[in-house]
Amino acid sequence: MEFLANSLLELVTQTSSNLPPDVRAAMAGAINIETPGTQSAQALDIIACNIDMAAEDQAPICQDTGMPTFIVHTPVGVNQLVLAKAIREAVAEATRRGKLRPNSVDSLTGKNSGNNLGPETPVIHFEQWEQDEIEIKLVLKGGGCENKNIQYSLPAEIEHLGRAGRDLEGVRKCILHAVWQAQGQGCSPGAIGVCIGSDRAHGYSLAKGQLFRTLDDVNPAPELAALEARIMEEANTLGVGAMGFGGKVSLIGCKITAANRLPASFFVSVAYDCWAFRRLGVRLDASTGAITGWLYRDPARPVDKMARTAGFPLTGREIVLTPPITEAQARALKVGDVVLINGEMYTGRDNVHAYLMKNPPPVDLNGAALYHCGPVMLKQGEGWTVKAAGPTTSIREEPYQADVIRRYGVRAVIGKGGMGPKTLAALKDFGAVYLNGIGGAAQFYARSIPQVLDVHLLEQFGIPEAMWRLRVDNFAAIVTMDSHGNSLHADVENATGAVLETLKA
């Protein structure tokens, strides 16, 4: 198996950096039908540029490379222990090279392993088959969309849709609700894998398995094919749009399977994936480990460019902010304003926010811009280089954010997906704003960060959760929650909920 290590490293690298052609085609379709000049159209333009940047640089499309999940088919007689060891080594090497973010955290101590290895990490599923080659499929599904997975137990009362029974009509209501509840927190437009039936645990596994189908295939079961088509049509009338900004495309794929169940149970399990739908596969020679073919992509075919514009076209109407930001500057902003930040910015995710509840910050946050971001960083000499740095889902910080704003004078919170009423009230009371970045656009934002100035709490929390002090140039974001009590996220959720009501029958 002399070529196995390189083959596996190439699989991980390509999966992290090169979006499959079927996903590219679906995203190109979304871009083409979105209304020009809208916030969703702006978001899609940035996404397109980010896809191109990632492929060109072989860098992570999104900084959250998730928990690597491998589906492996081997001929009878292949030593699966050797193969599993090689997969783990490839994951660790890809992490060292900045192709994966170190995401494996001890659930008891909270300590990051630093190399994506640990108990049950990465996830590897083995099956034997009667073919001569080894097949390995890989999906990288980030935490933001993983948190929007959802499971229903029928019969049930579904928000906005009423009673859902143990039939395909009840299943339809569950799936539509799953798309609606993800909003921008799941980095829409997304794709969903669905399992009807099975038990709680295996149902989720089978739902995730549906994400290995191509977006343009047709379900072999006629009734499921019809349901998939109907879901695609109805979900895209909801108006969730790119990043939850409102728009014409909320879903780029719906794939459904059915499995036998217990008489007492009727589960509908939904695996939600974001637009950064990263999955590829390879066929390997069973004796050498060399790649004999790719799944989902043809490496001989040139990668089609996605971008129609050179990133984020400036209009001259953008508002430039240079931290420290004053209360007057924050209160002058309103929902819909486009902001460009120049100067210094700090990152802070789950661990930093929890830390700030009990400890003073290691930096002065008065007037600061606090970025909900877990970047991919590489140590080079005495300094650090940003390899990927898109926003993370902000709602996880809702229990802390109001207190952080009140105690420390933060004026701008940057993330994706919006925040809740407690944070909205704090923005109004203390004069601050929430700025929405484009989820998954890790390369686009990395190019806005020319310098890492310092890092705090690194040994304690690890790379994703450390507090990074960054210098940013023209860091673009949209005001979606202001200091006057306005929230685009609440408005879109209410409007799309009203549309969902019309889809009861």
N, C-alpha and C positions, 0 to 999 in steps of 0.2 A: 504493500500500500504506500509506495514511495511518494505518490502525488496527493495523498489524502489531505494532508495539512493545508497545502496551498489551495486545493479545491474547496475545502470548507471555509477558509478565510475569504476566498473570492465570493462564495455564496453570501456570507454575512455582509461583506462590503457592498455588494451590488444590491442586496435587499434593503440596506439602510439608505442607500444614496440614489437608487434608480427606480423610479416608479414604473410599474408594469404597463405595457402598451394598452391593455383594456381599461385601466384606471385613467391613463392619460386621455384616452378617447372620450371617456365619460366626463372628465373634467373640461375637456375642450368643448364638449356639447353644452355644459353648464355655462361656460364663459360666453359662448355664442348667443345664447338666448337671454342672458341677463340684461336688464335695462341699463344702457350706458349712463354713466354719471352718478349712479346710485352708490351707496356705501357697500352694497354687496358686490357690485361690479368692481369697485376699487379693491376690495378684498381679494376677489378672484384674479385680478391683474397681478397683485403681489404674490399670490399663491403660484401663478404660472411662472413668474420670474424665479421664485424660490425653487421650483421643480427643476428648472434649467440650471440654476447655480449648483444645486446639489449633484446633478449628474456630471456637470463639467469638472467639479472639484473632487468627485468621489467622497463627498462629505455628507453627514446625516441630513436627510430632508427635514426631519423634526428632531429637536434635541432629546425628546423623550422616546428612546428606542425600545421602551417597554420591557417585558419579560420575554426574551427570545424563546419561541416555541417551535420545536422541530417535530415533524412527522416523518418517520423513517421506515421504509420498506426494504427488507433484506432477503436475499435468497437463503434457502435452508443451508446451514453450515457456516454462514458468516458470523464471526465472533462479534456479538453486539457489545460486549464489554470494551473491546478495543475501539469500536466505533464511537461509543459514548465518551470515552476518554479523549478521543481526537476532537469531538464536537466541543467539549468543555475547554480544551486547549485553544481551539480556534476562537471561541467566544472571549476568552481571556486576552488573546493576542489582538483581536479586533478592538477590544476595550482599551488596551494599551496604546493602540494607534489612533484613538479618537473616532473610530467608526461606530462605536456603541458608547452610550453614557453608562457609567457605573451605577446600576440600578438595584443591585441585590442588597437588601437591608435585613439584618437579623430582627425577627419579629419580637424577640424578647428584650434585647438590649438596645435596638435602634441603630446599631453600628453598621456602616456600609462596608461591605467586603472589599470594595475598590476595584474588583476585577470581574464582576457579574457572576461569580461563582459562590455557591453556598448550598445548603440543603434544598433540594428540589429546584435549583436554579443552575443552568437553564432547564426549561421543561422539555423532556424528550419522550416521545411516544414511539415505541417499536412495534412493528408488525412484520411477520414473514409473508412472503409470496413466492409463487412458482415461476418467477422470471429470473434471468441471469444477472441483471444489473441491480445496483443499489439505487433507490430513489430517496432523496431528502428534500422535503419542503420546509420552508421557514416563514413564519409570520412574526412581524414586529408590531405589536399593538400597544400604544402608549397608555399611560395611566388615566389621562383625561377621558378618553373614550371607554376605557375599561370600566371606569366608575359609572358610566351611563348604561352599562349592561343592565338588564332588568328581567325579572322572572314573574310570571303571573300564575296563579292557581285558580282555575275556573271551576264553578261559576264565580263571578266577581262583579262588583260595581266599579266601572272604569271612569275616571274623572273625565267629564265633558261628553262621554259616550254612553253612559248608562250601563245597563246589565249586559254582561258578556256571558253567553252560555257555552256549553261543551260542544261546540260545532265550529265550522269554518268561519261563520259570521262572527262568533265570539273571538276567534283567533285574529280575524281582521281588525277588530277593535283594539286588541292588545298591541298589535304591530303598529298601528297608527299612533296609539298613545306612546309607544316606545320612541318613535321618531319625534313626536312633539315634545316629550319631556327632556330630550337631549339638548334642545335649543342650541345656543352657541357654545355651551360647555363641552359638547362632544366634537367641536371643530367641524360643524356642518359646512358643505353638504357631505353626508356620511353614507355608509353602506351597512346593511344589517344581514346577519345570518340568524336564522330562526329554526328552532326545533319544536315541533308539536309532539308532546308526549314524553316518553321515557321517565326517569326519575329526576330529582332535583339536580344531582351532581352530573350525571351523564347527559342530561338535557342541555346543560351549558356547554359541555364538551362537543356535542353534536352540532349545536348552534355555531360555535366557533369554527368547526370543521367546514361549515357552509361557506365561510369566507375564502376557502381555497378554490371555489368555483370561479370561473371567469364571469365578469359582469355582463357579457353579451351572450351567455349560453341560454338554453331553454330547458326548463325542468322537464324530465321525462314523464312525470306524473301530470296528466292534463289538468286535474283540479288544482294542483299546486302551481302549475304554470299560469293558470288563469288568476289565481290569487296574487302571485308575484306581480303580474302586469297591473292588476287593479291597485295594489298597494303603491306601486310606482306612480301611477296616475294621481291617486288621491293624496298621497304624501306631498307631492309637488304642487298641490293647491293650497297647502297649509300656510305658506308664506314665511316660514322660518328663515330661509335664505342663508347665504354664506355667512358664517360666524354668528348666526342668529341676528343679523342686522335687518332681516326682512328681505324677501326676494323670491325669485321664481323657482329656484332649485334648492330643495332641502335634502334630497336623497338621490344617490347615483347608483344604488344597487340594492336589491332585495332577493335573498336566496333562502328557500324554505325546504326543510325535510320533515318527515314524520317518522316516529318510532313507536313501537308498542309500549303500552303503559299499564300500570296497575288499575284495576277497576275503581279504586278509591281516589285516584289521582289523575288530574288533567293539567299538566304544566305547559305553559308556553314560555320558552326560554329564548331571549333575544341577546345576541352579541352585537354590540354597536361598534363600528369602526369609523374612523375619521376620514377626511379626504386624503390624508397621507397614508393611503392604504398599501402598506408595504408587505408584499408576499411574493416570493420567488421559489424556484426549486431547481434541482439538478438531477441528472442521471449520472452515475459513476460506474466505471469499470470495477467489478468486484474484486479483481486481483491487484490492480494498481492504484485505485482511488482516483484516477484521472476523470475529468468531466467528459462525458460522451455526448451530452446534450443538455439544453436548458428548458425549463418549464416556464411558461408565461412570457418568455421573451426570446427574440432571435438576435444573438450578439452580432451577427453579420449585417443586420439591418441598421442603418443610421438612426439614432434617436431623434425623433421629431421635436423641434423646438415648440415650446408652449406659449412663450410670452409674446404678446402683441405690442407691448410698450416696454420702455426701458425702466421697469420697476414702478415707482410711485411718481407719476407725473405731477410736478409742482405747478400750482396755479397762481401763486403769489398771494393767495388769500390765507395761507397757513399762518398760524400763530406760533412764534418762536418763544420758547421758554428756556431760560438759563438758570438752573438751580444755584443758590437757594431761591425758591419761589415764594413770593409774598402772598399774604391773604388776599390782597386786592387783585393780584393777577389771577389767582385761582377763582375768585368770585366773578371775575369778568368773563370767564369761559362758560359756554353753554353747550348742551347736547348737540352734536353734529359738527362742532368745530374740529378742524384738523390741526394737530399740534406737532411741532418739530422741537425736540429737546436737544440742546447742546450743552456740553459740560459734564458734570459728574452725576452718577446715578448709582444706587445700591440695589443689589438683589436681596430678596428675602422670601423664603417659602415656608412650609409648614413648621420646620424645626426652629427657624429664626423667630417666627411669630410666637410660638409657644415659649421660647427663651425670653422674649421681651416682656412676657407677662410676669416674670419673676426676677428679671435682671435688667439693669440699665443697658442701653445699646452700646456696642463697642465704638460707635461713630456718632457724630452729631446729626440727628435726623430732622432738626428744625428747618423747615422749608424744603426738605428733600423730596426727590422722586424715588419711590420704592417699587422695584420691579419684581413681580411674581415670576421668577424664572429660575430654572435649574439647568444651567448651561453645561455643554460639553467643553472641558478645558484640557489643554495639554501643557505640561511643564516643559519649557524650553530654556535651558540654562538656569538663570536665577529668576526668570519671569514666566508668565503664563500667556498662552494664546487662546483666544476664543475660537472654538471649532463649530459651535452651534448654540443659538441663544434665543429661541422663540419664547413667547409667554406661556405660562402654565394656567390651569383652570383656577380662577380666583375664589370661587365660592367656598373652597376648603378653608380659607382664611376668615370667613364670616364670623366665627366665634371670637376672633382676636382683633379684627381690623379697626373697629371703632375705638377700642382702647388704645391701640398704637397711634392712631391719629390724634386722639385727645391728649395722651401723655407726652408725646414726643414731637408734635408739630409737623408731621408729614403732610405735604400739600398735594402730592400727586401719587396715586396708586395706579400701577400699570399691570394689566394682565389680560385674560380673555374670559369671555362668558358672563361677565358682570358679577355683581354682588347683591346682597339682600337688603332688607329694610333697615337693619341695625347700622350697616355701613352707610346707607343713603342718608340716614338721620345725622350721622357724624359728619358727613360731608357738608351738610347744611349748617350744623351747629358750629363747626370749627373752621369752615372755609377751605375746602379741599375738593378735588375732582378725581373721578375714576376714568382712566384712559384705556381704551381697548386696543390691544395689538392684534395682529393676525396670527391666530393659532397655527402652529406647525411651520411657520415661515422662519425656520431656524437659520438658514443661510442669509436670507434677506436682512435679518436683524444683526447677525454676526458681522456683516459688512458695515454696520453703523457703529461698531464698537472697535475703534482702532487701538485701544490700549486698556490693559488691566492694570489699575493703579495699586491695588492692594487686595488682600483677602483676610477675612476674620472668621473664626470658629471652624476653620477647615479641619483640624485634627478631631474636633468634637463631632462634627456632623457629616464630613465627607464632601466631595465636589458638588453634587447637585444642591445640597442643602446649606452650603456655606454662604456667608455674606460677602459678596464680591463688590469691590469698589471699582466702577468702570468709568472710562471717559467715552462719551457718545457724541456722534456728529449726525445731525439731522435724523434723529430717531423718531420715526413717524407713528402716530397713534391717533385715534378718534375719541373725542369726549363722548362717552355714552352714559355717564351719571354726573350730574353737576351739583353745585352747592345751592341750587334753588329747588331741590326736591324732585328733579326730573330724572327718569331712568328709561333709556331706550329699551333695555332688557325687559323691564316690567311691561312697557307698552307693547312690545312684540309678543311677549308671552300671553298677554290678555287678548290681543288681536287674533293670534293663531289659535288660542283656546276657543274663541268664538267661531272660527272656521271649523275647528274640530267638531263642535256641536252639530254642525250641519251634516256631518258624515255619519250620524248615528245609524241610518238605515242604508 
